[in-house]
Amino acid sequence: MEEMTEVLEMETAPVENKNELALVSPETQPKPQPKRRKKKSMVWEYFTIENVSPGCRRACCNRCKQSFAYSTGSKVAGTSHLKRHIAKGTCRAFLRDQDNNQFSSYTPTVGGSETRKRRYRTPSSPFIPFDQDRCRLEIARMIIMHEYPLHMVEHPGFIAFVQNLQPRFDKVSFNTVQGDCVATYLREKQSVMKFIEGIPGRVCLTLDMWTSKQTLGYVFITGHFIDFEWKLQRRVFNVIMEPYPDSDSAVSHAVAACLSDWSLEGKLFSLTFNHPTIEAGLENLRPLLCTKNPLILNGQLLLGNCVARTLSSMVKDVLGAGQEIVKKIRDSVKYVMTSDSHDEKFVHVKDQLQVPSEKSLILDDQTQWNTTYHMLAAATELKEVFNCLVTSDLDYKLAPLVEDWKLAETLCTFLKPLFDAASILTTKTNPTAITFFHEAWKIHADLGRSITSEDPFISNLAKSMQEKIDKYWRDCSLILAIAVVMDPRFKMKLVEFSFTKIYGEDAPTYIKIVDDGINELFIEYVALPLPLTPTYAEDGNAGNGKCDESHQGNLLSDQGLLDFDVYIMETSNQQMKSELYQYLEESLLPRVQDFDVLGWWKLNKMKYPTLSKMARDILSIPVSAAASDSVFDITIKQLDEYRSSLRPETVEALICAKDWLHHGSDVASNALVKMEF
């Protein structure tokens, strides 16, 4: 009874606090209203629900104010159509906001289902509308940069991948993507041409002849120059198809096309060749260059041989002379490396003998002579292991004899200086002419001593090799020597020292040739037209390449200043000579290993205004026409069957554009130039 009384008192007692629960009878208790669930979809950040009429509500876009069906009575339309309005890019106002980075994107879920995980707006992943043209542009760049075949866009696997990635992308044909690649090439070419037009010095060209299975020739023409920042630059200018590569006019035709295409008349400084049959066409080339370019130093620096081809020719002599022993060692290395059990036995014997060599066996690629040298060098250091392997492995019957190992060591002795010299050519940033001078004269001097050897094998091999290095030295020693003079660590002193080692008593005659060449070349630079030599062009106008036209016009119209210019040209000869004299007479700089010779000239261009311009052109001369990855090639490079099947214009576009994209010359707009073939 007491409990019942307490319940009745609670029912009749007034509620003092509205937040406290009151017990009421089931008859008087109001029916609870269903609690409206909070909308979780991010789509409601872009839409607002409006009551249009009783029982009818519509979703209005906050951006473009377009309304969409949401609910009619008890029927709810859902949010899928609202998501499409935002995500598929049909809301123009939303796209404008995205471009201005004012709003974050909405990412629809797969299958239209909502994830329960809370979503956050991240400015790092903005909404990017689909753009067919941009996708085509990126496909063209991908094909160019990675050398993919153009036909890949028609492969079923690629089509299926793209359709799953973006169903709205319209598949493209071979002709379409070919046009896109050529358009990319043309756009990049405009940027490179602007870059070339503004360089302060001259341009050196290298010509590398490739062939194809169809016996067609492809002349790769690369430009080398030093920019305003005194950085050595290189760009592939042209890839010109020559139907008859061995003809006398093939090279002259390719060079003429390059000079015209890039407006290099008057700016060419030197040409370096990398093909043995090119020399026959030099007589046709000289008249062409004489009419279009001023010949510096009577053209003595104009034409040069590729040292990579010279070194490869000398390597052929070495490997040819030791052909049999090279094959024996290759077979022995192959025996060990092509079987795990053989390799384990070899390592076991090596550990037992405690051979100190850290070199590992390699099997050579017979098209790359550096791999053959490494194979021979490693095998000769491990010769004791091979000799003992005969007793521990009864199946091994290929061991070279003692005489064979001695011959292999002799071959390595000849190959090592050639390998050291060729390795210098693989550098891409520093002038190679200076460094290669040291290697060239040492090879020349070493072969001279080897000729006097009592061993007929060594003597005969050295004679054959010296014939090739002698020819190269006669053609290019002046270029190399002048480049060394432009290095403040060496100047004429190293020329005098090395020539004494090579020529002995006749050295003064050859030293005087270099000294006279330096003075004559300097005088020519003093007399060059003003547009090629003004100091202010580098300092005051390096950015825009032009000066104040109104101010320039006032100066040029002043007849008194024109007379003053003539007076300066007539009276400054002795003054300018003192600039060269001062440079040569100053003490040599310390021989720092990582010395930046171009950086030194950049810092001293005001002290030596004319000499620095001469150094800029001299130090840009490449001694090799081969690309860094082709320096060790024994055979002439051959264009693959796929590329040789393309049109010559397409081949040029693909190869040149890849080089330009690699160097980051993409400063033009990304607008797609549509071309169809």
C-alpha positions as CSV (number, residue, x, y, z in Angstrom):
1,M,0.0,0.0,0.0
2,E,2.8,2.4,0.8
3,E,4.3,1.8,-2.6
4,M,1.0,2.5,-4.3
5,T,0.6,5.7,-2.4
6,E,4.0,6.9,-3.5
7,V,3.2,6.2,-7.1
8,L,-0.1,8.1,-6.9
9,E,1.7,11.1,-5.3
10,M,4.2,11.2,-8.1
11,E,1.5,11.1,-10.7
12,T,-0.4,14.0,-9.1
13,A,2.6,16.1,-8.1
14,P,3.4,19.2,-10.2
15,V,6.5,19.0,-12.4
16,E,8.9,21.6,-11.1
17,N,11.6,21.0,-13.7
18,K,10.7,20.6,-17.3
19,N,13.8,18.7,-18.0
20,E,12.9,15.9,-15.6
21,L,10.8,13.0,-16.8
22,A,7.1,12.9,-15.7
23,L,5.2,9.7,-15.4
24,V,1.8,10.0,-17.1
25,S,-0.8,7.5,-17.9
26,P,-0.8,5.8,-21.2
27,E,-4.0,7.4,-22.1
28,T,-2.7,11.0,-21.7
29,Q,0.9,10.4,-22.9
30,P,1.4,12.2,-26.4
31,K,2.5,9.9,-29.2
32,P,6.3,10.5,-29.9
33,Q,7.2,12.2,-33.2
34,P,9.8,10.3,-35.3
35,K,13.1,12.0,-35.0
36,R,14.4,13.5,-38.3
37,R,17.7,11.9,-39.2
38,K,20.5,14.4,-39.9
39,K,21.5,14.3,-43.5
40,K,25.0,13.0,-43.8
41,S,25.7,13.2,-47.5
42,M,28.1,15.9,-48.5
43,V,25.7,16.7,-51.4
44,W,23.7,18.9,-49.0
45,E,26.6,21.3,-48.8
46,Y,25.7,22.2,-52.3
47,F,21.9,21.9,-52.2
48,T,19.1,23.4,-50.1
49,I,15.7,21.8,-49.7
50,E,12.8,24.2,-50.5
51,N,9.0,23.6,-49.8
52,V,7.4,24.3,-53.2
53,S,3.8,23.2,-52.2
54,P,2.2,21.1,-49.4
55,G,3.8,17.7,-49.6
56,C,6.2,18.7,-52.4
57,R,9.8,19.6,-51.7
58,R,12.6,20.3,-54.2
59,A,16.4,20.5,-53.9
60,C,17.9,23.8,-55.1
61,C,21.6,24.1,-56.2
62,N,23.3,26.8,-54.2
63,R,25.5,27.6,-57.1
64,C,23.4,27.8,-60.2
65,K,20.0,27.9,-58.5
66,Q,18.6,25.1,-60.6
67,S,16.1,23.0,-58.8
68,F,15.7,19.2,-58.8
69,A,13.0,16.8,-57.5
70,Y,13.4,15.6,-54.0
71,S,10.2,14.4,-52.4
72,T,6.5,14.3,-53.3
73,G,4.3,13.1,-50.4
74,S,5.9,9.9,-49.1
75,K,8.0,9.3,-52.2
76,V,11.7,10.5,-52.0
77,A,13.7,10.9,-55.1
78,G,17.1,10.3,-53.5
79,T,20.4,12.1,-54.1
80,S,22.0,10.3,-57.1
81,H,20.9,12.9,-59.6
82,L,22.1,15.6,-57.3
83,K,25.6,14.0,-57.1
84,R,25.7,13.8,-60.9
85,H,25.0,17.5,-61.2
86,I,28.1,18.3,-59.1
87,A,30.5,15.4,-60.0
88,K,29.9,15.2,-63.7
89,G,30.5,18.9,-64.3
90,T,27.1,20.0,-65.5
91,C,27.0,22.8,-62.9
92,R,28.9,25.6,-64.6
93,A,28.9,27.8,-61.5
94,F,30.4,25.0,-59.5
95,L,33.2,24.6,-62.1
96,R,34.0,28.3,-62.0
97,D,34.3,28.0,-58.2
98,Q,36.6,25.0,-58.5
99,D,38.8,26.9,-60.9
100,N,39.1,29.7,-58.3
101,N,39.8,27.1,-55.6
102,Q,36.9,28.4,-53.5
103,F,35.2,25.1,-52.9
104,S,36.3,21.6,-52.3
105,S,35.2,18.7,-54.5
106,Y,32.5,16.1,-54.0
107,T,33.6,12.6,-54.8
108,P,30.8,10.2,-55.5
109,T,31.0,6.6,-54.2
110,V,31.0,3.5,-56.3
111,G,27.5,2.2,-57.1
112,G,25.9,5.3,-55.5
113,S,26.1,4.0,-52.0
114,E,27.2,6.2,-49.1
115,T,30.1,5.3,-46.9
116,R,29.6,5.6,-43.2
117,K,33.1,7.0,-42.8
118,R,33.1,10.7,-42.3
119,R,34.4,12.7,-45.3
120,Y,36.6,15.7,-45.1
121,R,37.2,18.4,-47.6
122,T,40.8,18.5,-48.6
123,P,42.2,21.4,-50.7
124,S,45.0,19.0,-51.9
125,S,42.5,17.1,-54.1
126,P,40.6,19.6,-56.1
127,F,37.8,18.6,-58.5
128,I,39.3,18.3,-62.1
129,P,36.7,18.2,-64.9
130,F,37.3,15.7,-67.7
131,D,39.1,17.1,-70.7
132,Q,39.4,15.0,-73.8
133,D,42.1,17.2,-75.4
134,R,44.2,17.3,-72.3
135,C,44.1,13.5,-72.0
136,R,45.2,13.2,-75.7
137,L,48.1,15.6,-74.9
138,E,49.3,13.5,-72.0
139,I,49.1,10.3,-74.0
140,A,51.3,12.0,-76.7
141,R,53.8,13.1,-74.1
142,M,53.8,9.6,-72.5
143,I,54.5,8.0,-75.9
144,I,57.3,10.4,-76.6
145,M,59.0,10.3,-73.3
146,H,59.0,6.5,-72.9
147,E,59.3,5.6,-76.6
148,Y,56.1,3.6,-76.7
149,P,54.8,2.5,-80.1
150,L,52.1,4.8,-81.5
151,H,49.9,1.8,-82.2
152,M,49.5,1.2,-78.5
153,V,46.4,3.4,-78.5
154,E,44.7,0.8,-80.7
155,H,45.7,-2.2,-78.6
156,P,42.7,-3.9,-76.9
157,G,44.4,-3.9,-73.5
158,F,45.1,-0.2,-73.6
159,I,41.5,0.6,-74.7
160,A,40.0,-1.6,-72.0
161,F,42.2,0.1,-69.4
162,V,41.2,3.6,-70.5
163,Q,37.5,2.8,-70.6
164,N,37.6,1.5,-67.1
165,L,39.6,4.5,-65.9
166,Q,37.4,7.1,-67.7
167,P,34.4,5.8,-69.8
168,R,33.9,9.3,-71.3
169,F,37.3,9.2,-73.1
170,D,36.9,8.6,-76.8
171,K,39.5,6.2,-78.1
172,V,42.0,7.6,-80.5
173,S,43.5,6.2,-83.7
174,F,47.1,5.8,-84.8
175,N,46.8,8.8,-87.1
176,T,45.3,10.9,-84.3
177,V,48.0,10.2,-81.8
178,Q,50.7,10.7,-84.5
179,G,49.3,14.1,-85.1
180,D,49.3,14.9,-81.4
181,C,52.9,13.8,-81.1
182,V,53.9,16.0,-84.0
183,A,51.9,18.9,-82.5
184,T,53.8,18.4,-79.2
185,Y,57.1,18.5,-81.2
186,L,56.1,21.8,-82.9
187,R,55.1,23.4,-79.7
188,E,58.4,22.4,-78.0
189,K,60.4,23.5,-81.0
190,Q,59.1,27.0,-80.6
191,S,60.4,27.2,-77.1
192,V,63.8,25.8,-78.0
193,M,64.1,28.2,-80.9
194,K,63.5,31.1,-78.6
195,F,66.1,29.7,-76.3
196,I,68.7,29.4,-79.1
197,E,68.0,32.8,-80.5
198,G,69.0,34.4,-77.2
199,I,72.3,32.6,-76.5
200,P,75.3,34.9,-76.4
201,G,77.8,32.8,-78.3
202,R,78.1,30.5,-81.2
203,V,76.8,26.9,-81.7
204,C,78.8,23.8,-82.3
205,L,77.1,20.9,-84.1
206,T,77.8,17.1,-83.9
207,L,76.6,14.8,-86.7
208,D,76.0,11.1,-85.8
209,M,75.0,8.8,-88.6
210,W,72.6,6.0,-87.9
211,T,71.5,3.3,-90.4
212,S,68.5,1.0,-90.7
213,K,67.8,-2.4,-92.2
214,Q,66.5,-0.6,-95.3
215,T,70.0,0.9,-95.7
216,L,68.6,4.3,-95.1
217,G,70.7,6.9,-93.2
218,Y,69.5,9.0,-90.3
219,V,71.7,12.0,-89.4
220,F,71.3,13.0,-85.8
221,I,72.3,16.7,-85.5
222,T,72.9,18.0,-82.0
223,G,73.7,21.5,-81.0
224,H,76.2,22.3,-78.2
225,F,76.5,25.8,-76.7
226,I,77.0,27.7,-73.5
227,D,74.1,29.8,-72.2
228,F,74.0,33.1,-70.3
229,E,74.6,31.3,-67.0
230,W,77.8,29.7,-68.4
231,K,76.2,26.3,-68.3
232,L,77.1,23.8,-71.1
233,Q,73.9,22.9,-73.0
234,R,73.0,20.4,-75.7
235,R,69.8,19.9,-77.7
236,V,69.0,17.5,-80.5
237,F,68.2,19.8,-83.4
238,N,67.3,17.5,-86.3
239,V,67.0,13.9,-87.3
240,I,67.2,13.9,-91.1
241,M,66.7,10.9,-93.2
242,E,69.2,10.4,-96.1
243,P,68.3,7.8,-98.7
244,Y,72.0,7.4,-99.7
245,P,74.1,7.9,-96.6
246,D,77.3,7.0,-98.3
247,S,77.0,9.7,-101.0
248,D,79.2,12.7,-101.0
249,S,76.2,15.1,-100.6
250,A,74.5,13.4,-97.7
251,V,76.2,15.3,-95.0
252,S,76.2,18.7,-96.7
253,H,72.5,18.3,-97.4
254,A,71.8,17.5,-93.7
255,V,73.9,20.4,-92.5
256,A,72.3,22.9,-94.9
257,A,68.8,21.8,-93.8
258,C,69.8,22.3,-90.1
259,L,71.3,25.7,-90.6
260,S,68.2,26.9,-92.5
261,D,65.8,25.3,-90.1
262,W,67.3,26.9,-87.0
263,S,68.6,30.1,-88.5
264,L,72.2,29.4,-87.6
265,E,73.8,31.2,-90.5
266,G,76.7,33.1,-89.1
267,K,76.5,31.4,-85.7
268,L,78.1,28.0,-86.5
269,F,81.5,27.5,-84.8
270,S,82.4,23.9,-85.4
271,L,81.3,20.5,-86.8
272,T,82.2,17.1,-85.3
273,F,81.5,13.9,-87.3
274,N,80.9,10.3,-86.2
275,H,80.9,8.3,-89.5
276,P,83.8,6.9,-91.5
277,T,82.3,7.6,-94.9
278,I,81.6,11.3,-94.1
279,E,85.1,12.4,-94.8
280,A,84.6,11.9,-98.5
281,G,81.9,14.6,-98.5
282,L,83.9,17.2,-96.7
283,E,84.9,18.9,-99.9
284,N,81.3,19.5,-100.7
285,L,80.7,20.8,-97.1
286,R,83.4,23.5,-96.9
287,P,82.0,25.7,-99.7
288,L,78.6,25.6,-98.1
289,L,80.0,26.7,-94.7
290,C,82.2,29.4,-96.2
291,T,79.2,31.2,-97.7
292,K,77.0,31.0,-94.7
293,N,79.5,31.4,-91.8
294,P,82.6,33.4,-91.1
295,L,85.5,31.0,-90.9
296,I,87.3,31.4,-87.6
297,L,91.0,30.8,-87.8
298,N,90.7,29.9,-91.6
299,G,88.4,27.1,-90.8
300,Q,91.0,25.1,-88.8
301,L,88.6,24.6,-86.0
302,L,85.5,24.1,-88.2
303,L,85.7,20.3,-88.9
304,G,86.7,17.7,-86.4
305,N,86.6,13.9,-86.0
306,C,84.7,12.1,-83.3
307,V,87.1,10.8,-80.7
308,A,84.6,8.0,-79.7
309,R,84.9,6.6,-83.2
310,T,88.7,6.8,-83.0
311,L,88.8,5.0,-79.7
312,S,86.4,2.3,-80.9
313,S,88.5,1.7,-84.0
314,M,91.6,1.3,-81.8
315,V,89.7,-1.1,-79.5
316,K,88.8,-3.2,-82.6
317,D,92.5,-3.6,-83.2
318,V,93.1,-4.8,-79.6
319,L,90.2,-7.3,-79.5
320,G,91.0,-8.5,-83.0
321,A,94.6,-9.2,-82.1
322,G,93.5,-11.2,-79.1
323,Q,90.4,-12.7,-80.6
324,E,91.1,-16.3,-79.6
325,I,92.0,-15.6,-76.0
326,V,88.9,-13.3,-75.6
327,K,86.7,-16.2,-76.8
328,K,88.4,-18.6,-74.3
329,I,87.8,-16.3,-71.4
330,R,84.2,-15.6,-72.5
331,D,83.5,-19.3,-72.7
332,S,85.0,-19.8,-69.2
333,V,82.9,-17.0,-67.7
334,K,79.8,-18.3,-69.5
335,Y,80.5,-21.7,-68.0
336,V,80.5,-20.3,-64.5
337,M,77.7,-17.8,-64.7
338,T,75.1,-19.9,-66.5
339,S,74.9,-22.6,-63.8
340,D,74.2,-22.2,-60.1
341,S,76.2,-25.3,-59.3
342,H,79.2,-24.1,-61.3
343,D,79.0,-20.7,-59.7
344,E,78.9,-22.2,-56.2
345,K,82.0,-24.3,-57.0
346,F,83.8,-21.2,-58.3
347,V,83.0,-19.2,-55.2
348,H,84.1,-22.1,-53.0
349,V,87.4,-22.3,-54.7
350,K,87.9,-18.5,-54.5
351,D,87.2,-18.6,-50.7
352,Q,89.7,-21.4,-50.3
353,L,92.4,-19.6,-52.2
354,Q,91.5,-16.3,-50.4
355,V,91.9,-14.3,-53.7
356,P,91.8,-10.6,-52.7
357,S,90.0,-9.5,-55.8
358,E,86.7,-7.8,-55.2
359,K,85.6,-7.8,-58.9
360,S,82.8,-10.0,-60.0
361,L,82.6,-12.0,-63.2
362,I,80.5,-10.5,-66.0
363,L,79.5,-11.8,-69.4
364,D,80.1,-9.1,-72.0
365,D,77.8,-7.5,-74.5
366,Q,79.8,-7.8,-77.7
367,T,78.3,-4.5,-79.1
368,Q,79.7,-2.6,-76.1
369,W,83.5,-2.9,-75.8
370,N,83.6,-1.6,-72.2
371,T,81.8,-4.7,-71.1
372,T,84.5,-6.9,-72.8
373,Y,87.2,-4.9,-71.0
374,H,85.5,-5.4,-67.7
375,M,85.1,-9.1,-68.4
376,L,88.8,-9.5,-69.2
377,A,89.9,-7.4,-66.2
378,A,87.8,-9.4,-63.8
379,A,88.8,-12.7,-65.2
380,T,92.6,-12.0,-65.1
381,E,92.4,-11.1,-61.5
382,L,90.6,-14.4,-60.8
383,K,92.8,-16.5,-63.1
384,E,94.0,-18.6,-60.1
385,V,90.5,-19.6,-59.4
386,F,89.9,-20.7,-63.0
387,N,93.1,-22.7,-62.9
388,C,92.1,-24.5,-59.7
389,L,88.6,-25.0,-60.9
390,V,89.9,-27.6,-63.4
391,T,90.8,-30.0,-60.5
392,S,87.6,-29.5,-58.5
393,D,85.2,-29.6,-61.4
394,L,85.9,-32.4,-63.9
395,D,83.3,-31.0,-66.3
396,Y,85.3,-27.7,-66.7
397,K,87.7,-28.2,-69.6
398,L,87.9,-24.6,-70.9
399,A,90.7,-23.2,-68.7
400,P,93.0,-20.9,-70.6
401,L,96.7,-21.7,-70.5
402,V,99.4,-19.6,-68.7
403,E,100.3,-18.0,-72.0
404,D,96.7,-17.1,-72.6
405,W,96.4,-15.3,-69.3
406,K,99.6,-13.3,-70.0
407,L,98.1,-12.3,-73.3
408,A,94.8,-11.3,-71.7
409,E,96.8,-9.1,-69.2
410,T,98.5,-7.4,-72.2
411,L,95.1,-6.7,-73.8
412,C,93.9,-5.1,-70.6
413,T,97.0,-3.0,-70.5
414,F,96.1,-1.6,-73.9
415,L,92.4,-1.3,-73.2
416,K,92.6,0.5,-69.8
417,P,93.8,3.9,-71.1
418,L,91.2,3.8,-73.9
419,F,88.5,3.0,-71.3
420,D,89.6,5.8,-69.1
421,A,89.6,8.3,-72.0
422,A,86.2,7.1,-73.2
423,S,84.7,7.4,-69.7
424,I,85.4,11.1,-69.8
425,L,83.0,11.4,-72.8
426,T,80.1,10.2,-70.8
427,T,80.0,13.4,-68.7
428,K,77.2,15.7,-69.7
429,T,77.9,19.0,-67.9
430,N,81.6,19.8,-68.1
431,P,83.7,20.6,-71.2
432,T,85.4,17.4,-72.3
433,A,88.0,19.0,-74.6
434,I,90.3,20.1,-71.7
435,T,90.2,16.8,-69.9
436,F,90.5,14.7,-73.0
437,F,93.7,16.6,-74.0
438,H,95.4,14.9,-71.1
439,E,94.2,11.5,-72.1
440,A,95.0,12.0,-75.8
441,W,98.6,13.0,-75.4
442,K,99.2,10.3,-72.8
443,I,97.8,7.6,-75.2
444,H,100.0,9.0,-78.0
445,A,103.1,8.9,-75.8
446,D,102.4,5.4,-74.4
447,L,101.9,4.0,-77.9
448,G,105.2,5.6,-79.0
449,R,107.0,3.7,-76.2
450,S,105.2,0.4,-76.9
451,I,106.3,0.5,-80.5
452,T,109.9,0.0,-79.3
453,S,109.0,-3.1,-77.3
454,E,110.9,-6.3,-78.1
455,D,107.7,-8.3,-78.0
456,P,106.5,-8.4,-81.6
457,F,102.9,-8.8,-80.6
458,I,103.0,-5.6,-78.5
459,S,105.0,-3.7,-81.1
460,N,102.8,-4.6,-84.0
461,L,99.6,-3.8,-82.1
462,A,101.0,-0.5,-81.0
463,K,101.9,0.5,-84.5
464,S,98.3,-0.2,-85.7
465,M,96.8,1.8,-82.9
466,Q,99.2,4.7,-83.3
467,E,98.2,5.2,-86.9
468,K,94.7,6.0,-85.8
469,I,95.6,8.2,-82.9
470,D,98.1,10.0,-85.1
471,K,95.4,10.9,-87.6
472,Y,93.1,12.1,-84.9
473,W,95.9,14.1,-83.3
474,R,96.8,15.8,-86.6
475,D,93.2,16.9,-87.2
476,C,92.2,17.9,-83.6
477,S,95.3,18.6,-81.6
478,L,95.0,22.4,-82.2
479,I,91.4,22.4,-81.0
480,L,92.3,20.4,-77.8
481,A,95.4,22.6,-77.2
482,I,93.5,25.9,-77.5
483,A,90.8,24.5,-75.1
484,V,93.6,23.7,-72.6
485,V,94.9,27.3,-72.9
486,M,91.5,28.5,-71.9
487,D,91.9,26.7,-68.5
488,P,93.6,29.0,-66.0
489,R,95.1,26.0,-64.3
490,F,97.2,25.1,-67.4
491,K,97.3,27.7,-70.1
492,M,100.3,27.3,-72.4
493,K,102.4,25.5,-69.8
494,L,100.7,22.2,-70.2
495,V,100.8,22.5,-74.0
496,E,104.6,23.1,-73.8
497,F,105.1,20.2,-71.4
498,S,103.0,17.6,-73.3
499,F,104.3,18.6,-76.7
500,T,107.8,18.1,-75.4
501,K,106.9,14.6,-74.4
502,I,105.4,13.8,-77.8
503,Y,107.6,15.7,-80.3
504,G,110.9,15.8,-78.5
505,E,113.3,18.2,-80.3
506,D,110.6,19.3,-82.7
507,A,108.3,20.4,-79.9
508,P,109.0,24.2,-80.3
509,T,107.7,24.1,-83.9
510,Y,104.3,22.7,-82.8
511,I,104.2,24.9,-79.7
512,K,104.5,27.9,-81.9
513,I,101.6,26.8,-84.0
514,V,99.4,26.8,-81.0
515,D,100.7,30.1,-79.7
516,D,100.2,31.7,-83.1
517,G,96.7,30.2,-83.4
518,I,95.7,31.7,-80.0
519,N,96.9,35.2,-80.9
520,E,95.3,35.0,-84.4
521,L,92.0,33.8,-83.0
522,F,92.0,36.5,-80.3
523,I,92.6,39.2,-82.9
524,E,89.6,37.9,-84.9
525,Y,87.4,38.1,-81.9
526,V,88.5,41.7,-81.3
527,A,87.4,42.5,-84.9
528,L,84.0,40.7,-84.7
529,P,80.9,42.8,-85.3
530,L,79.5,44.4,-82.2
531,P,76.3,42.3,-82.1
532,L,78.4,39.2,-81.3
533,T,80.7,40.8,-78.7
534,P,78.9,43.5,-76.5
535,T,79.5,43.0,-72.8
536,Y,76.2,44.7,-72.0
537,A,74.2,42.0,-73.8
538,E,75.0,39.6,-71.0
539,D,74.6,41.9,-68.0
540,G,71.9,44.4,-68.8
541,N,69.7,42.5,-71.3
542,A,70.1,38.9,-70.5
543,G,66.5,38.5,-69.6
544,N,64.8,40.1,-72.6
545,G,67.5,40.0,-75.2
546,K,67.0,43.6,-76.3
547,C,67.7,47.1,-75.1
548,D,65.8,50.3,-75.0
549,E,65.1,51.0,-78.7
550,S,64.6,54.7,-78.3
551,H,67.9,55.1,-76.4
552,Q,69.7,52.9,-78.9
553,G,68.3,54.9,-81.8
554,N,69.7,58.2,-80.3
555,L,73.1,56.6,-80.0
556,L,73.2,55.2,-83.5
557,S,72.0,58.3,-85.1
558,D,74.8,60.3,-83.5
559,Q,77.5,60.6,-86.3
560,G,80.1,61.6,-83.7
561,L,79.7,58.3,-81.8
562,L,79.9,56.3,-85.1
563,D,83.3,58.0,-85.8
564,F,84.2,57.2,-82.2
565,D,83.5,53.5,-82.8
566,V,85.8,53.5,-85.9
567,Y,88.5,55.2,-83.8
568,I,88.1,52.5,-81.1
569,M,88.5,49.7,-83.6
570,E,91.6,51.3,-85.1
571,T,93.4,52.0,-81.8
572,S,92.4,49.2,-79.5
573,N,94.4,46.4,-81.2
574,Q,97.4,46.8,-78.9
575,Q,95.1,47.4,-75.9
576,M,93.2,44.2,-76.6
577,K,96.4,42.3,-77.1
578,S,97.4,43.2,-73.6
579,E,94.2,41.4,-72.4
580,L,95.5,38.1,-73.8
581,Y,99.0,38.9,-72.6
582,Q,97.8,39.6,-69.1
583,Y,95.9,36.3,-68.9
584,L,98.8,34.2,-70.1
585,E,101.3,35.9,-67.9
586,E,99.3,35.5,-64.7
587,S,100.2,32.7,-62.4
588,L,98.4,29.4,-62.8
589,L,95.6,28.6,-60.5
590,P,95.9,25.6,-58.1
591,R,94.8,22.3,-59.7
592,V,91.6,21.7,-57.8
593,Q,89.9,18.4,-58.7
594,D,86.4,19.8,-59.1
595,F,87.4,23.1,-60.6
596,D,84.6,24.8,-62.6
597,V,86.3,26.4,-65.6
598,L,83.1,27.8,-66.9
599,G,82.3,29.3,-63.5
600,W,85.7,30.9,-63.5
601,W,85.1,32.6,-66.8
602,K,81.7,33.8,-65.7
603,L,83.3,35.5,-62.7
604,N,86.1,37.0,-64.8
605,K,84.1,38.1,-67.9
606,M,84.4,41.8,-67.0
607,K,88.2,41.5,-66.5
608,Y,88.6,39.7,-69.8
609,P,85.6,40.8,-71.9
610,T,86.9,39.6,-75.3
611,L,88.8,36.6,-74.1
612,S,85.8,35.3,-72.2
613,K,83.7,35.4,-75.4
614,M,86.4,33.4,-77.2
615,A,86.5,31.0,-74.2
616,R,82.8,30.5,-74.4
617,D,82.9,29.3,-78.0
618,I,86.1,27.2,-77.6
619,L,84.9,25.4,-74.5
620,S,81.6,24.5,-76.1
621,I,83.3,22.4,-78.8
622,P,82.4,18.7,-78.3
623,V,85.1,16.2,-79.0
624,S,82.6,13.4,-79.6
625,A,79.5,13.2,-81.7
626,A,78.2,10.1,-80.0
627,A,75.6,10.3,-77.2
628,S,76.8,9.4,-73.8
629,D,75.2,6.0,-73.9
630,S,76.8,5.2,-77.3
631,V,80.4,6.1,-76.5
632,F,81.4,2.4,-76.2
633,D,79.6,1.1,-79.2
634,I,81.6,-0.9,-81.6
635,T,79.1,-1.0,-84.4
636,I,77.3,1.9,-86.1
637,K,74.0,2.7,-84.4
638,Q,70.9,1.3,-86.1
639,L,67.4,2.6,-85.9
640,D,65.0,-0.1,-84.8
641,E,62.7,-1.7,-87.3
642,Y,59.6,0.0,-85.8
643,R,60.9,3.5,-86.0
644,S,62.3,3.1,-89.4
645,S,58.8,2.1,-90.6
646,L,57.4,5.5,-89.6
647,R,57.5,8.6,-91.7
648,P,60.8,10.6,-91.5
649,E,58.9,13.6,-90.1
650,T,57.4,11.5,-87.3
651,V,60.8,9.9,-86.4
652,E,62.3,13.4,-86.1
653,A,59.3,14.6,-84.0
654,L,59.5,11.7,-81.6
655,I,63.3,11.8,-81.1
656,C,63.7,15.6,-80.8
657,A,60.6,16.1,-78.6
658,K,61.9,13.4,-76.2
659,D,65.2,15.3,-75.8
660,W,63.5,18.6,-75.3
661,L,61.0,17.3,-72.8
662,H,63.9,15.7,-70.9
663,H,65.6,19.1,-70.7
664,G,62.4,20.7,-69.4
665,S,61.8,23.1,-72.3
666,D,58.1,22.9,-71.8
667,V,57.4,26.6,-71.3
668,A,54.8,27.1,-73.9
669,S,51.1,26.8,-73.3
670,N,49.5,23.4,-73.0
671,A,47.0,24.1,-75.8
672,L,46.7,21.1,-78.1
673,V,47.4,21.7,-81.8
674,K,45.2,19.2,-83.5
675,M,46.7,17.7,-86.6
676,E,45.5,14.8,-88.7
677,F,47.5,12.7,-91.2
